[in-house]
Amino acid sequence: MTTSTLEVSSDEDFARVRSTLERYRQHVQELITQKQSKPDMVAYKELGPQLTPSPDRHGHLPGIRVGDSFNSRGEMAILGLHRQILRGIFMPPKTLTVGAYAIVLSGVYTDDEDQGDCFWYTGEGGLGNNGQQVKDQEFTNGNLALRRSFEQKTPVRVFRGSKVKGALKYTYEGLYKVMEVKREPSRDGALVCKFRLEGVPGESSASCKVESKRMKSPEKVRILKNKLGRTTETLMDNKLGRTTETLMDNKRKTFSTEESAGSSPRRQWLLESLKGRPGLLIQDISRGVEPRVPVPVFNEVNALVMDPDFEYISDYVWADGLDQDPLLIKVIAEEDYRMRSHTMYSLHEGCGIAFNAWMRQADQRWYQRAQECAHEYEWAASVTAQSPMNLMTPLESYNEEGLLLLTESCGIHECGGVNCTSSTCMRNMQVTQGIKLPLEIFMTKQKGWGVRCAEAVPSGTFVCSYVGELMTEAAASGLEQGADHYLFSLDFFMYLFKELHLRGFDGLESEVPAHRVPPHPALPFPVALMEASYRDSTCYNKNGQSLGDMGLTASTSHVGVLNAFRPLLTVNAEKRGNIARFINHSCNGNLAIQGVFARQARSVVLYYICLFAVRDIPAMTEFTYDYGYQIQGGKGERGMLCNCEEPACRGSLL
């Protein structure tokens, strides 16, 4: 797995990129003044030999961040990102024995199918003047280069073109891999070459898609490595330095104590600016619970009003009595202790930046080990074939503007220690600091309530986390049909561990080393915390241990082991929640999910489900993400039609 060079780029790298762009843009303006035709191409031709880095290479380029945007193809060319201005595929100039370096998604080909984190890309050639496919495409030139990328598993830089305030801009989406190649008839009849690309986890701005009825994390995540058979640490309260009751008291205090209504000048200005706007129903549904911004409600469509029984909260709250359950107290305490061990809390004291630096040192030792055995193992040879600067853990998760640099399927660790007072640590608290955007709830024409922002939102911006009432999966399963529309299972990491079990350990070292993966739970969870229907099982795991006592139901041992990775907790935002529960589904959403360890929620059973912008979003544009609903146990509503109106709409939420 190729890892970002963003965090190992030096100040000189970023300065070089800024200087190159300044010189290029200045020269383009000079050519425009001279009324030169195609000034961007001419500027690149004249300045390229001096400024464009050489030689061409795969992967991230130093000084370039995922999410960076460019005003023209010429800017991408002068930086060496995509040097073929008039072609969608940037390939080696003389030989096609290696894969493509980069591609541009611009919507030229009607057979493209863009779903954000994965897409079908149509090859080059055969377009007529009317934009229709008039000739068959062959596996030559750029199409052959992309097929080489598939065969050699080399990453491809992806850029997505979009209009921002009427101007075409290109956003660097990060690294993708070609997962499938085919040649088939196009919509116009002629044959086209098609390539399915998926974002490399942790290396692209697209996060993993949600894949289940209760908004679950994906079953096909490609980024995990841990040894499930390792000995579980025994929970020692004296090692934690506090009793389990004290631990739950701290979490209860954190989750239930709302910050008082803010009186910052910006918040007051936002409140004043709402007065007189058409359709304003509620000036601030949070009633000051969101200390930095009000949350207004608008309806210019119909006569519906907000549910009077809905209570706005800004953080998790426990279901009645759940925080007093001795079994849950023990599980939560043990998982907290395991995560503290994983993050070396005794050394780093909750500092996410220090943890990342420690992980990076472990990465260096891992890379050295790969060098020593590259002649013996395929994974080691694959690792050492890449530049070491591409394989290091990022030191920071957010850039200087507070934008998420890369998605991370092993979870993002935010700062939370008493000594985390530096500007770097404060920047590593985007989720901890809460909602900062002027978000609005509004009535849509077809989908009920929706969410938008009064300001433009750059790609990588933290929008909100999905919070509500914490309950067990057992309690959530007992809710009536329809009442489960606002459930969100905390199973982001459970799917990682399940995927590991399905794929096995062999070959994963080349994607991610074991030391990066957060500790899997001390399974099984107590049966009393799970559904009663899971108690009677005659299934056995690979060690011959009965799974009946583990609270599992399965027809085979394989399925039984997978059931061990079921989540413990679910978030229910039906009656108590925040603005996230109003965000609608789209088959091509502009938001994506990221698991974040922050505040007091810092384990794989209790963390924050966060929504980040995966592309630049204009002001007053509805926020959406892919629910990925699936029918579970015959309980799904097949009549849940999708109204997202995306070109690749599936037609149904199921």
C-alpha positions as CSV (number, residue, x, y, z in Angstrom):
1,M,0.0,0.0,0.0
2,T,1.4,3.4,-1.0
3,T,1.1,6.0,1.8
4,S,1.1,9.7,1.4
5,T,4.1,11.8,1.0
6,L,2.2,14.8,2.3
7,E,3.5,14.6,5.8
8,V,7.1,13.9,4.8
9,S,7.2,16.8,2.3
10,S,9.6,19.4,3.5
11,D,8.9,23.1,3.8
12,E,11.1,23.4,0.7
13,D,8.7,21.1,-1.2
14,F,5.7,23.3,-0.4
15,A,7.7,26.4,-1.2
16,R,8.7,25.0,-4.5
17,V,5.1,24.2,-5.5
18,R,4.0,27.7,-4.5
19,S,6.8,29.4,-6.4
20,T,6.2,27.3,-9.5
21,L,2.5,28.1,-9.5
22,E,3.2,31.8,-9.0
23,R,5.6,31.9,-11.9
24,Y,3.3,29.9,-14.2
25,R,0.2,32.0,-13.4
26,Q,2.2,35.2,-13.9
27,H,3.4,34.1,-17.3
28,V,-0.2,33.0,-18.3
29,Q,-1.4,36.5,-17.4
30,E,1.4,38.0,-19.5
31,L,0.4,35.9,-22.5
32,I,-3.3,36.8,-22.0
33,T,-2.3,40.5,-22.1
34,Q,-0.4,39.8,-25.3
35,K,-3.6,38.1,-26.7
36,Q,-1.8,34.8,-27.1
37,S,-4.1,31.9,-28.0
38,K,-4.1,29.0,-25.6
39,P,-2.0,30.8,-23.0
40,D,-1.9,27.9,-20.6
41,M,-0.5,25.5,-23.1
42,V,2.1,28.0,-24.3
43,A,3.1,28.9,-20.8
44,Y,3.7,25.2,-20.0
45,K,5.7,24.7,-23.2
46,E,8.0,27.6,-22.4
47,L,8.4,27.1,-18.6
48,G,8.1,23.3,-18.4
49,P,11.7,22.5,-19.1
50,Q,12.8,24.8,-16.2
51,L,10.0,24.1,-13.6
52,T,8.4,20.7,-14.1
53,P,10.0,18.0,-11.9
54,S,11.6,15.0,-13.6
55,P,11.4,12.1,-14.0
56,D,7.7,11.2,-14.0
57,R,6.7,8.9,-11.2
58,H,3.8,7.0,-9.7
59,G,2.2,7.9,-6.4
60,H,1.9,11.3,-4.5
61,L,4.3,14.0,-5.4
62,P,6.1,16.0,-2.7
63,G,4.5,19.3,-1.8
64,I,1.0,18.3,-3.1
65,R,-1.9,17.6,-0.7
66,V,-4.9,15.5,-1.4
67,G,-7.7,18.0,-1.8
68,D,-5.5,20.7,-3.5
69,S,-7.3,22.3,-6.4
70,F,-5.9,23.8,-9.6
71,N,-7.3,26.4,-12.0
72,S,-6.3,24.7,-15.2
73,R,-4.8,21.6,-16.8
74,G,-1.6,23.7,-17.3
75,E,-1.1,24.1,-13.6
76,M,-1.3,20.3,-13.2
77,A,1.1,19.9,-16.0
78,I,3.7,22.4,-14.8
79,L,3.8,20.6,-11.4
80,G,4.3,17.2,-13.1
81,L,1.0,15.9,-11.8
82,H,-0.6,15.3,-15.2
83,R,1.6,16.5,-18.0
84,Q,-0.6,15.7,-21.0
85,I,-2.9,18.6,-21.2
86,L,-5.2,17.5,-24.0
87,R,-5.6,13.9,-22.9
88,G,-7.4,12.3,-19.9
89,I,-4.7,9.7,-19.3
90,F,-1.1,10.7,-18.4
91,M,1.1,7.8,-19.5
92,P,4.8,7.1,-20.1
93,P,5.8,8.9,-23.3
94,K,7.9,6.2,-24.9
95,T,7.1,2.8,-23.4
96,L,3.9,1.2,-22.3
97,T,5.6,-1.4,-20.1
98,V,4.5,0.5,-16.9
99,G,1.1,1.8,-15.8
100,A,-0.4,5.2,-16.2
101,Y,0.6,8.0,-13.8
102,A,-2.7,10.0,-13.6
103,I,-6.2,10.5,-15.1
104,V,-8.7,13.3,-15.1
105,L,-12.4,12.8,-14.6
106,S,-14.1,15.5,-16.5
107,G,-17.5,14.0,-17.7
108,V,-16.6,14.0,-21.4
109,Y,-17.5,10.3,-21.8
110,T,-21.2,9.4,-21.2
111,D,-20.2,5.9,-20.2
112,D,-18.3,7.1,-17.1
113,E,-20.0,6.0,-13.8
114,D,-18.7,8.2,-10.9
115,Q,-19.7,7.1,-7.4
116,G,-17.0,9.1,-5.5
117,D,-14.9,6.5,-3.8
118,C,-15.1,4.2,-6.8
119,F,-15.9,4.7,-10.5
120,W,-15.9,3.3,-14.0
121,Y,-13.6,5.3,-16.2
122,T,-14.0,5.2,-19.9
123,G,-10.8,4.9,-22.0
124,E,-9.7,7.4,-24.6
125,G,-10.5,7.6,-28.3
126,G,-13.4,7.3,-30.7
127,L,-15.4,10.4,-29.8
128,G,-17.0,12.3,-32.6
129,N,-17.5,16.1,-32.8
130,N,-20.9,15.7,-31.3
131,G,-19.6,14.0,-28.2
132,Q,-20.9,10.6,-29.2
133,Q,-18.8,7.4,-29.4
134,V,-18.4,6.8,-33.1
135,K,-15.5,4.4,-33.2
136,D,-14.4,1.4,-31.2
137,Q,-11.7,1.9,-28.6
138,E,-8.7,-0.4,-28.5
139,F,-6.2,-1.3,-25.7
140,T,-3.5,1.0,-27.1
141,N,-1.8,4.2,-25.8
142,G,-3.5,5.4,-22.6
143,N,-5.9,2.5,-22.5
144,L,-3.0,0.1,-22.6
145,A,-1.3,2.1,-19.8
146,L,-4.3,1.7,-17.6
147,R,-4.4,-2.0,-18.3
148,R,-0.8,-2.1,-17.2
149,S,-1.8,-0.3,-14.0
150,F,-4.3,-3.1,-13.4
151,E,-1.8,-5.9,-14.1
152,Q,1.0,-4.3,-12.0
153,K,-1.2,-2.9,-9.3
154,T,0.4,0.5,-9.5
155,P,-1.6,3.4,-8.1
156,V,-3.0,6.1,-10.3
157,R,-3.3,9.8,-9.4
158,V,-7.0,10.9,-9.9
159,F,-8.1,14.5,-10.6
160,R,-11.8,15.5,-10.7
161,G,-12.9,18.5,-12.8
162,S,-15.9,20.5,-11.5
163,K,-17.3,24.0,-11.8
164,V,-16.9,26.3,-8.8
165,K,-18.7,29.6,-9.2
166,G,-18.8,29.1,-13.0
167,A,-15.1,28.4,-13.3
168,L,-13.7,24.9,-14.0
169,K,-11.3,23.6,-11.4
170,Y,-9.5,20.4,-10.9
171,T,-9.2,18.7,-7.5
172,Y,-6.6,16.2,-6.5
173,E,-8.6,13.2,-5.2
174,G,-5.5,11.1,-4.3
175,L,-4.4,7.6,-5.3
176,Y,-6.7,5.0,-6.8
177,K,-6.1,1.5,-8.0
178,V,-7.5,-0.1,-11.2
179,M,-9.5,-3.1,-9.9
180,E,-11.2,-4.3,-13.1
181,V,-10.8,-3.9,-16.8
182,K,-13.3,-4.7,-19.6
183,R,-14.3,-3.8,-23.1
184,E,-18.0,-3.5,-23.9
185,P,-20.5,-1.7,-26.1
186,S,-21.0,2.0,-25.1
187,R,-24.4,3.7,-24.9
188,D,-23.8,4.8,-28.4
189,G,-23.0,1.3,-29.7
190,A,-19.3,1.5,-30.3
191,L,-17.0,-0.6,-28.1
192,V,-15.2,1.2,-25.3
193,C,-12.5,0.2,-22.8
194,K,-13.7,0.6,-19.2
195,F,-11.7,0.6,-16.0
196,R,-13.1,0.3,-12.4
197,L,-11.0,2.3,-10.0
198,E,-11.3,2.3,-6.2
199,G,-9.7,4.8,-3.8
200,V,-6.7,3.5,-1.9
201,P,-7.8,3.6,1.8
202,G,-6.0,6.4,3.6
203,E,-4.6,7.8,0.3
204,S,-7.7,9.4,-1.2
205,S,-10.3,12.0,-0.2
206,A,-13.1,9.5,-0.8
207,S,-14.0,7.5,2.3
208,C,-15.4,4.0,2.5
209,K,-19.0,3.7,1.5
210,V,-21.7,2.8,4.0
211,E,-23.0,-0.7,3.4
212,S,-25.9,-1.7,5.5
213,K,-29.4,-1.1,6.8
214,R,-28.1,0.7,9.9
215,M,-25.6,2.8,8.1
216,K,-22.8,0.3,8.6
217,S,-19.2,0.5,7.4
218,P,-18.1,-1.4,4.3
219,E,-17.5,-5.1,4.2
220,K,-14.9,-4.7,1.4
221,V,-12.3,-2.5,3.2
222,R,-8.8,-3.1,2.0
223,I,-6.7,-1.8,4.8
224,L,-6.4,-4.0,7.8
225,K,-3.9,-6.2,9.5
226,N,-3.9,-7.5,13.0
227,K,-3.4,-10.8,14.7
228,L,-6.8,-11.8,16.1
229,G,-5.2,-14.7,18.0
230,R,-3.0,-12.6,20.3
231,T,-3.6,-12.7,24.1
232,T,-6.1,-10.2,25.4
233,E,-4.8,-8.1,28.2
234,T,-6.5,-8.6,31.5
235,L,-8.3,-5.5,32.7
236,M,-6.7,-4.2,35.9
237,D,-8.4,-1.3,37.5
238,N,-5.3,-0.3,39.4
239,K,-3.5,-0.1,36.1
240,L,-6.1,2.2,34.8
241,G,-5.6,4.3,37.8
242,R,-9.4,4.6,38.4
243,T,-12.4,2.4,39.0
244,T,-14.8,1.3,36.3
245,E,-17.5,3.4,38.0
246,T,-15.3,6.5,37.8
247,L,-14.6,5.8,34.2
248,M,-18.3,5.7,33.4
249,D,-18.9,8.8,35.5
250,N,-16.4,10.7,33.4
251,K,-18.0,9.5,30.2
252,R,-21.5,10.4,31.5
253,K,-20.3,13.8,32.5
254,T,-18.6,14.4,29.1
255,F,-21.7,13.2,27.1
256,S,-24.4,14.9,29.1
257,T,-22.9,18.3,30.0
258,E,-23.7,20.7,27.2
259,E,-21.8,23.9,26.7
260,S,-23.7,27.0,27.6
261,A,-25.1,29.2,24.8
262,G,-22.3,31.0,23.1
263,S,-22.1,34.7,22.8
264,S,-19.2,35.1,20.4
265,P,-19.5,38.0,17.9
266,R,-19.7,35.6,15.0
267,R,-22.6,33.6,16.6
268,Q,-24.5,36.8,17.4
269,W,-23.9,38.0,13.9
270,L,-25.2,34.8,12.4
271,L,-28.3,35.0,14.6
272,E,-28.9,38.6,13.4
273,S,-28.4,37.6,9.8
274,L,-31.2,35.1,10.0
275,K,-33.9,37.7,10.8
276,G,-36.2,38.3,7.9
277,R,-35.0,35.4,5.8
278,P,-37.9,33.7,4.0
279,G,-39.3,30.5,5.5
280,L,-37.5,30.8,8.9
281,L,-39.3,28.6,11.4
282,I,-36.8,28.3,14.2
283,Q,-33.8,30.6,14.7
284,D,-31.8,28.1,16.7
285,I,-33.2,24.6,17.2
286,S,-30.1,23.8,19.3
287,R,-31.2,26.4,21.9
288,G,-27.5,27.3,22.4
289,V,-26.3,23.7,22.8
290,E,-24.1,24.4,19.7
291,P,-21.9,27.1,21.3
292,R,-20.2,28.4,18.1
293,V,-23.1,28.6,15.6
294,P,-26.9,28.6,15.7
295,V,-28.8,25.8,13.9
296,P,-31.8,27.5,12.1
297,V,-34.8,25.6,10.5
298,F,-36.4,26.8,7.2
299,N,-39.5,25.6,5.3
300,E,-40.5,27.4,2.1
301,V,-42.1,24.3,0.6
302,N,-45.0,23.1,2.7
303,A,-46.7,23.6,6.1
304,L,-44.8,20.9,8.0
305,V,-43.1,21.9,11.3
306,M,-40.3,20.3,13.3
307,D,-41.3,17.4,15.6
308,P,-41.9,19.1,19.0
309,D,-40.6,15.9,20.8
310,F,-37.2,16.1,19.2
311,E,-34.4,17.1,21.6
312,Y,-31.3,18.6,20.1
313,I,-28.0,17.4,21.7
314,S,-24.4,18.0,20.8
315,D,-22.8,14.9,22.1
316,Y,-23.7,11.3,23.0
317,V,-26.1,10.5,25.8
318,W,-26.6,7.1,27.4
319,A,-30.0,5.4,27.2
320,D,-31.7,5.3,30.5
321,G,-29.8,3.1,33.0
322,L,-27.3,1.8,30.4
323,D,-24.4,3.7,32.0
324,Q,-25.2,1.8,35.2
325,D,-25.0,-1.7,33.6
326,P,-22.1,-3.5,35.3
327,L,-21.4,-5.7,32.3
328,L,-21.2,-2.7,29.9
329,I,-19.1,-0.8,32.4
330,K,-16.6,-3.7,32.4
331,V,-16.5,-3.9,28.6
332,I,-16.1,-0.2,28.1
333,A,-13.4,0.0,30.7
334,E,-11.5,-2.9,29.2
335,E,-11.7,-1.5,25.7
336,D,-10.5,1.9,26.9
337,Y,-7.5,0.2,28.6
338,R,-6.7,-1.8,25.4
339,M,-6.7,1.4,23.3
340,R,-4.6,3.2,25.9
341,S,-2.1,0.4,25.6
342,H,-2.2,0.6,21.8
343,T,-1.6,4.4,21.8
344,M,1.1,4.2,24.5
345,Y,-0.9,6.5,26.7
346,S,1.6,6.4,29.5
347,L,4.1,8.0,27.1
348,H,2.0,10.2,25.0
349,E,-0.8,11.2,27.5
350,G,-3.5,11.4,24.9
351,C,-1.6,13.4,22.3
352,G,-2.6,12.3,18.8
353,I,0.4,14.0,17.2
354,A,2.9,12.2,19.5
355,F,1.1,8.9,18.7
356,N,1.5,9.5,15.0
357,A,5.2,10.2,15.4
358,W,5.6,7.0,17.4
359,M,3.7,5.1,14.7
360,R,6.0,6.6,12.1
361,Q,9.1,5.3,14.0
362,A,7.4,1.8,14.0
363,D,6.9,2.2,10.2
364,Q,10.6,2.8,9.8
365,R,11.5,-0.4,11.7
366,W,8.9,-2.3,9.6
367,Y,10.4,-1.0,6.4
368,Q,13.9,-1.9,7.5
369,R,12.6,-5.4,8.3
370,A,11.1,-5.6,4.8
371,Q,14.4,-4.7,3.3
372,E,16.1,-7.5,5.2
373,C,13.8,-10.2,3.9
374,A,12.8,-8.8,0.5
375,H,14.5,-11.7,-1.2
376,E,12.4,-14.2,0.7
377,Y,8.9,-12.8,0.9
378,E,6.7,-11.3,-1.8
379,W,5.1,-8.7,0.6
380,A,8.6,-7.5,1.6
381,A,9.6,-7.2,-2.1
382,S,6.4,-5.2,-2.8
383,V,7.1,-2.9,0.1
384,T,10.7,-2.2,-0.8
385,A,9.8,-1.5,-4.4
386,Q,8.1,1.7,-3.2
387,S,9.8,4.8,-1.9
388,P,10.0,4.8,1.9
389,M,8.7,8.3,2.0
390,N,5.4,7.0,0.6
391,L,5.0,4.5,3.4
392,M,5.2,6.6,6.6
393,T,2.3,7.3,8.9
394,P,1.2,11.0,8.6
395,L,2.3,13.2,11.4
396,E,-0.8,15.3,11.1
397,S,-4.3,14.4,10.0
398,Y,-5.4,18.0,9.2
399,N,-3.6,20.7,7.2
400,E,-3.1,24.3,8.3
401,E,-6.7,25.2,7.4
402,G,-8.0,22.3,9.5
403,L,-9.0,20.2,6.4
404,L,-8.7,16.4,6.5
405,L,-5.8,15.4,4.4
406,L,-6.5,11.7,4.0
407,T,-9.1,9.3,5.1
408,E,-7.8,6.6,7.5
409,S,-9.7,3.4,7.9
410,C,-7.7,2.5,11.0
411,G,-9.2,5.6,12.6
412,I,-8.0,9.2,13.3
413,H,-6.5,9.9,16.7
414,E,-7.3,13.5,17.8
415,C,-5.4,15.2,20.6
416,G,-6.9,15.2,24.0
417,G,-4.1,15.3,26.6
418,V,-3.7,18.0,29.2
419,N,-0.5,19.1,27.5
420,C,-2.0,19.4,24.1
421,T,-2.0,23.2,24.0
422,S,0.2,23.9,20.9
423,S,-1.2,25.2,17.7
424,T,-0.5,21.8,16.0
425,C,-2.4,19.9,18.7
426,M,-5.3,22.4,18.6
427,R,-5.5,21.9,14.8
428,N,-5.7,18.1,15.6
429,M,-9.0,18.7,17.4
430,Q,-11.5,19.4,14.6
431,V,-14.1,16.9,15.9
432,T,-13.3,17.6,19.5
433,Q,-14.1,21.3,19.0
434,G,-17.5,20.6,17.4
435,I,-19.5,22.2,14.6
436,K,-18.1,25.4,13.3
437,L,-20.0,25.7,10.0
438,P,-23.2,27.8,9.7
439,L,-25.4,24.7,9.0
440,E,-29.1,25.0,8.3
441,I,-32.0,22.5,8.3
442,F,-34.4,23.1,5.4
443,M,-37.4,21.4,3.8
444,T,-36.5,19.8,0.5
445,K,-39.1,19.4,-2.3
446,Q,-39.0,15.6,-2.3
447,K,-37.0,14.2,0.6
448,G,-38.3,15.9,3.7
449,W,-35.9,17.8,5.9
450,G,-32.3,18.2,4.6
451,V,-29.1,20.0,5.6
452,R,-27.1,22.7,3.8
453,C,-24.5,25.3,4.7
454,A,-24.7,29.1,4.3
455,E,-21.1,29.2,3.2
456,A,-19.0,27.3,0.6
457,V,-17.4,24.2,2.2
458,P,-13.9,23.1,1.0
459,S,-13.1,19.4,0.5
460,G,-11.8,17.9,3.7
461,T,-13.9,20.1,6.0
462,F,-15.4,18.5,9.1
463,V,-19.1,19.0,8.9
464,C,-20.6,17.2,12.0
465,S,-20.6,13.9,13.8
466,Y,-23.6,11.6,14.1
467,V,-24.6,11.7,17.8
468,G,-27.7,10.6,19.7
469,E,-28.7,8.1,22.4
470,L,-26.3,5.3,22.9
471,M,-28.0,1.9,23.2
472,T,-27.0,-1.7,22.8
473,E,-27.6,-3.5,19.5
474,A,-30.0,-5.8,21.4
475,A,-32.2,-2.8,22.3
476,A,-31.9,-1.4,18.8
477,S,-33.1,-4.7,17.3
478,G,-36.3,-4.5,19.4
479,L,-37.4,-1.1,17.9
480,E,-40.5,-1.1,15.7
481,Q,-40.1,-0.9,12.0
482,G,-39.7,2.7,11.0
483,A,-38.2,3.7,14.3
484,D,-34.9,2.3,13.1
485,H,-34.4,4.9,10.4
486,Y,-32.2,6.9,12.6
487,L,-29.9,4.1,13.9
488,F,-26.2,4.1,13.2
489,S,-24.3,1.1,14.4
490,L,-20.8,1.6,15.8
491,D,-19.4,-1.2,13.6
492,F,-16.8,0.8,11.6
493,F,-13.9,-1.2,13.0
494,M,-15.9,-4.5,13.4
495,Y,-16.0,-4.7,9.6
496,L,-12.3,-4.2,9.5
497,F,-11.7,-7.2,11.7
498,K,-14.2,-9.3,9.8
499,E,-12.5,-8.4,6.6
500,L,-9.2,-9.5,8.1
501,H,-10.7,-12.8,9.0
502,L,-12.1,-13.3,5.5
503,R,-8.8,-12.4,3.8
504,G,-6.3,-13.9,6.2
505,F,-2.9,-12.6,7.1
506,D,-0.9,-13.5,4.0
507,G,-0.1,-10.7,1.7
508,L,-1.5,-7.9,3.9
509,E,1.9,-6.7,5.1
510,S,2.3,-4.9,1.7
511,E,-0.8,-2.9,2.4
512,V,-0.6,-2.0,6.1
513,P,1.6,-3.2,8.9
514,A,0.0,-4.9,11.9
515,H,1.1,-2.2,14.4
516,R,-1.2,0.4,12.8
517,V,-4.5,-1.4,13.3
518,P,-6.4,-0.5,16.5
519,P,-6.8,-3.4,19.0
520,H,-9.7,-5.7,18.2
521,P,-12.2,-6.1,21.1
522,A,-11.8,-8.7,23.7
523,L,-14.4,-10.9,22.2
524,P,-16.8,-12.3,22.9
525,F,-19.0,-9.6,24.5
526,P,-21.1,-10.8,27.4
527,V,-24.2,-12.7,26.1
528,A,-26.5,-10.7,28.3
529,L,-25.5,-7.6,26.3
530,M,-26.5,-9.3,23.0
531,E,-29.8,-10.5,21.6
532,A,-31.4,-13.5,23.3
533,S,-31.9,-15.1,19.9
534,Y,-28.1,-15.5,19.7
535,R,-27.8,-17.7,22.8
536,D,-28.6,-21.1,21.4
537,S,-25.9,-22.1,19.0
538,T,-24.1,-25.4,18.3
539,C,-21.4,-23.6,16.2
540,Y,-17.7,-24.0,17.0
541,N,-14.8,-21.8,16.2
542,K,-11.5,-23.1,14.7
543,N,-10.2,-23.9,18.2
544,G,-13.1,-26.1,19.0
545,Q,-14.6,-23.6,21.4
546,S,-18.4,-23.5,21.5
547,L,-19.8,-20.3,20.1
548,G,-23.1,-20.9,21.8
549,D,-21.7,-19.3,25.0
550,M,-20.3,-16.4,22.9
551,G,-23.8,-15.2,22.1
552,L,-23.6,-16.2,18.4
553,T,-26.0,-17.8,15.9
554,A,-24.5,-19.4,12.8
555,S,-25.0,-22.3,10.5
556,T,-21.3,-22.8,10.0
557,S,-18.2,-22.2,12.0
558,H,-17.0,-19.7,9.4
559,V,-20.2,-17.6,9.8
560,G,-20.1,-18.0,13.5
561,V,-16.6,-16.5,13.8
562,L,-17.8,-13.6,11.6
563,N,-20.7,-13.0,13.9
564,A,-18.2,-12.4,16.7
565,F,-17.4,-9.1,15.1
566,R,-20.9,-7.8,15.6
567,P,-21.0,-4.3,17.2
568,L,-21.9,-3.7,20.8
569,L,-23.4,-0.2,20.6
570,T,-25.7,1.7,18.3
571,V,-26.6,5.4,18.1
572,N,-30.3,6.2,18.1
573,A,-31.0,9.8,16.9
574,E,-34.8,9.5,16.4
575,K,-35.8,11.6,19.5
576,R,-32.5,12.9,20.7
577,G,-29.8,13.8,18.2
578,N,-28.0,16.6,16.4
579,I,-28.1,18.0,12.8
580,A,-26.6,14.9,11.3
581,R,-29.8,12.9,11.6
582,F,-31.4,15.3,9.1
583,I,-28.8,14.6,6.3
584,N,-30.3,12.7,3.4
585,H,-29.1,9.9,1.3
586,S,-27.5,10.2,-2.2
587,C,-26.0,7.5,-4.4
588,N,-23.2,10.0,-5.0
589,G,-22.9,11.9,-1.8
590,N,-20.7,14.9,-1.2
591,L,-19.9,13.7,2.4
592,A,-18.1,10.6,3.6
593,I,-17.8,8.8,6.9
594,Q,-14.6,8.7,9.0
595,G,-14.2,7.0,12.4
596,V,-12.5,9.4,14.8
597,F,-11.1,8.8,18.4
598,A,-11.8,12.0,20.3
599,R,-12.9,13.3,23.7
600,Q,-13.8,10.4,25.9
601,A,-14.8,8.1,23.0
602,R,-11.5,6.4,22.2
603,S,-12.0,2.7,21.6
604,V,-13.2,0.5,18.8
605,V,-16.6,0.0,20.5
606,L,-17.1,3.7,21.3
607,Y,-15.8,6.4,19.0
608,Y,-17.2,9.2,16.8
609,I,-18.9,8.7,13.4
610,C,-17.8,11.8,11.5
611,L,-18.9,13.3,8.2
612,F,-16.4,15.2,6.1
613,A,-16.8,16.9,2.7
614,V,-15.2,14.8,0.0
615,R,-15.3,17.6,-2.6
616,D,-15.8,21.4,-2.7
617,I,-19.4,22.1,-1.9
618,P,-20.9,25.4,-3.0
619,A,-23.0,27.5,-0.5
620,M,-26.6,26.4,0.0
621,T,-26.0,23.0,-1.6
622,E,-27.7,20.1,0.2
623,F,-25.3,17.8,2.1
624,T,-25.7,14.0,1.4
625,Y,-24.0,10.7,1.8
626,D,-24.6,7.2,0.7
627,Y,-26.6,5.3,3.4
628,G,-26.0,2.0,1.5
629,Y,-29.1,0.4,3.1
630,Q,-29.5,-3.3,2.9
631,I,-32.4,-5.6,3.8
632,Q,-31.6,-7.4,7.1
633,G,-33.6,-10.4,8.2
634,G,-36.6,-9.5,5.9
635,K,-37.1,-6.2,7.9
636,G,-36.1,-3.8,5.1
637,E,-38.6,-1.6,3.4
638,R,-38.4,-2.3,-0.3
639,G,-40.5,0.8,-1.1
640,M,-37.8,3.2,0.0
641,L,-37.3,5.0,-3.4
642,C,-34.2,7.1,-3.9
643,N,-34.8,10.7,-5.0
644,C,-31.2,11.8,-5.3
645,E,-31.5,12.4,-9.0
646,E,-27.8,11.5,-9.6
647,P,-26.9,10.1,-13.0
648,A,-25.8,6.8,-11.4
649,C,-28.8,6.6,-9.0
650,R,-29.7,3.1,-8.0
651,G,-33.4,3.9,-7.8
652,S,-33.7,2.6,-4.2
653,L,-32.0,3.1,-0.9
654,L,-31.8,-0.7,-0.7
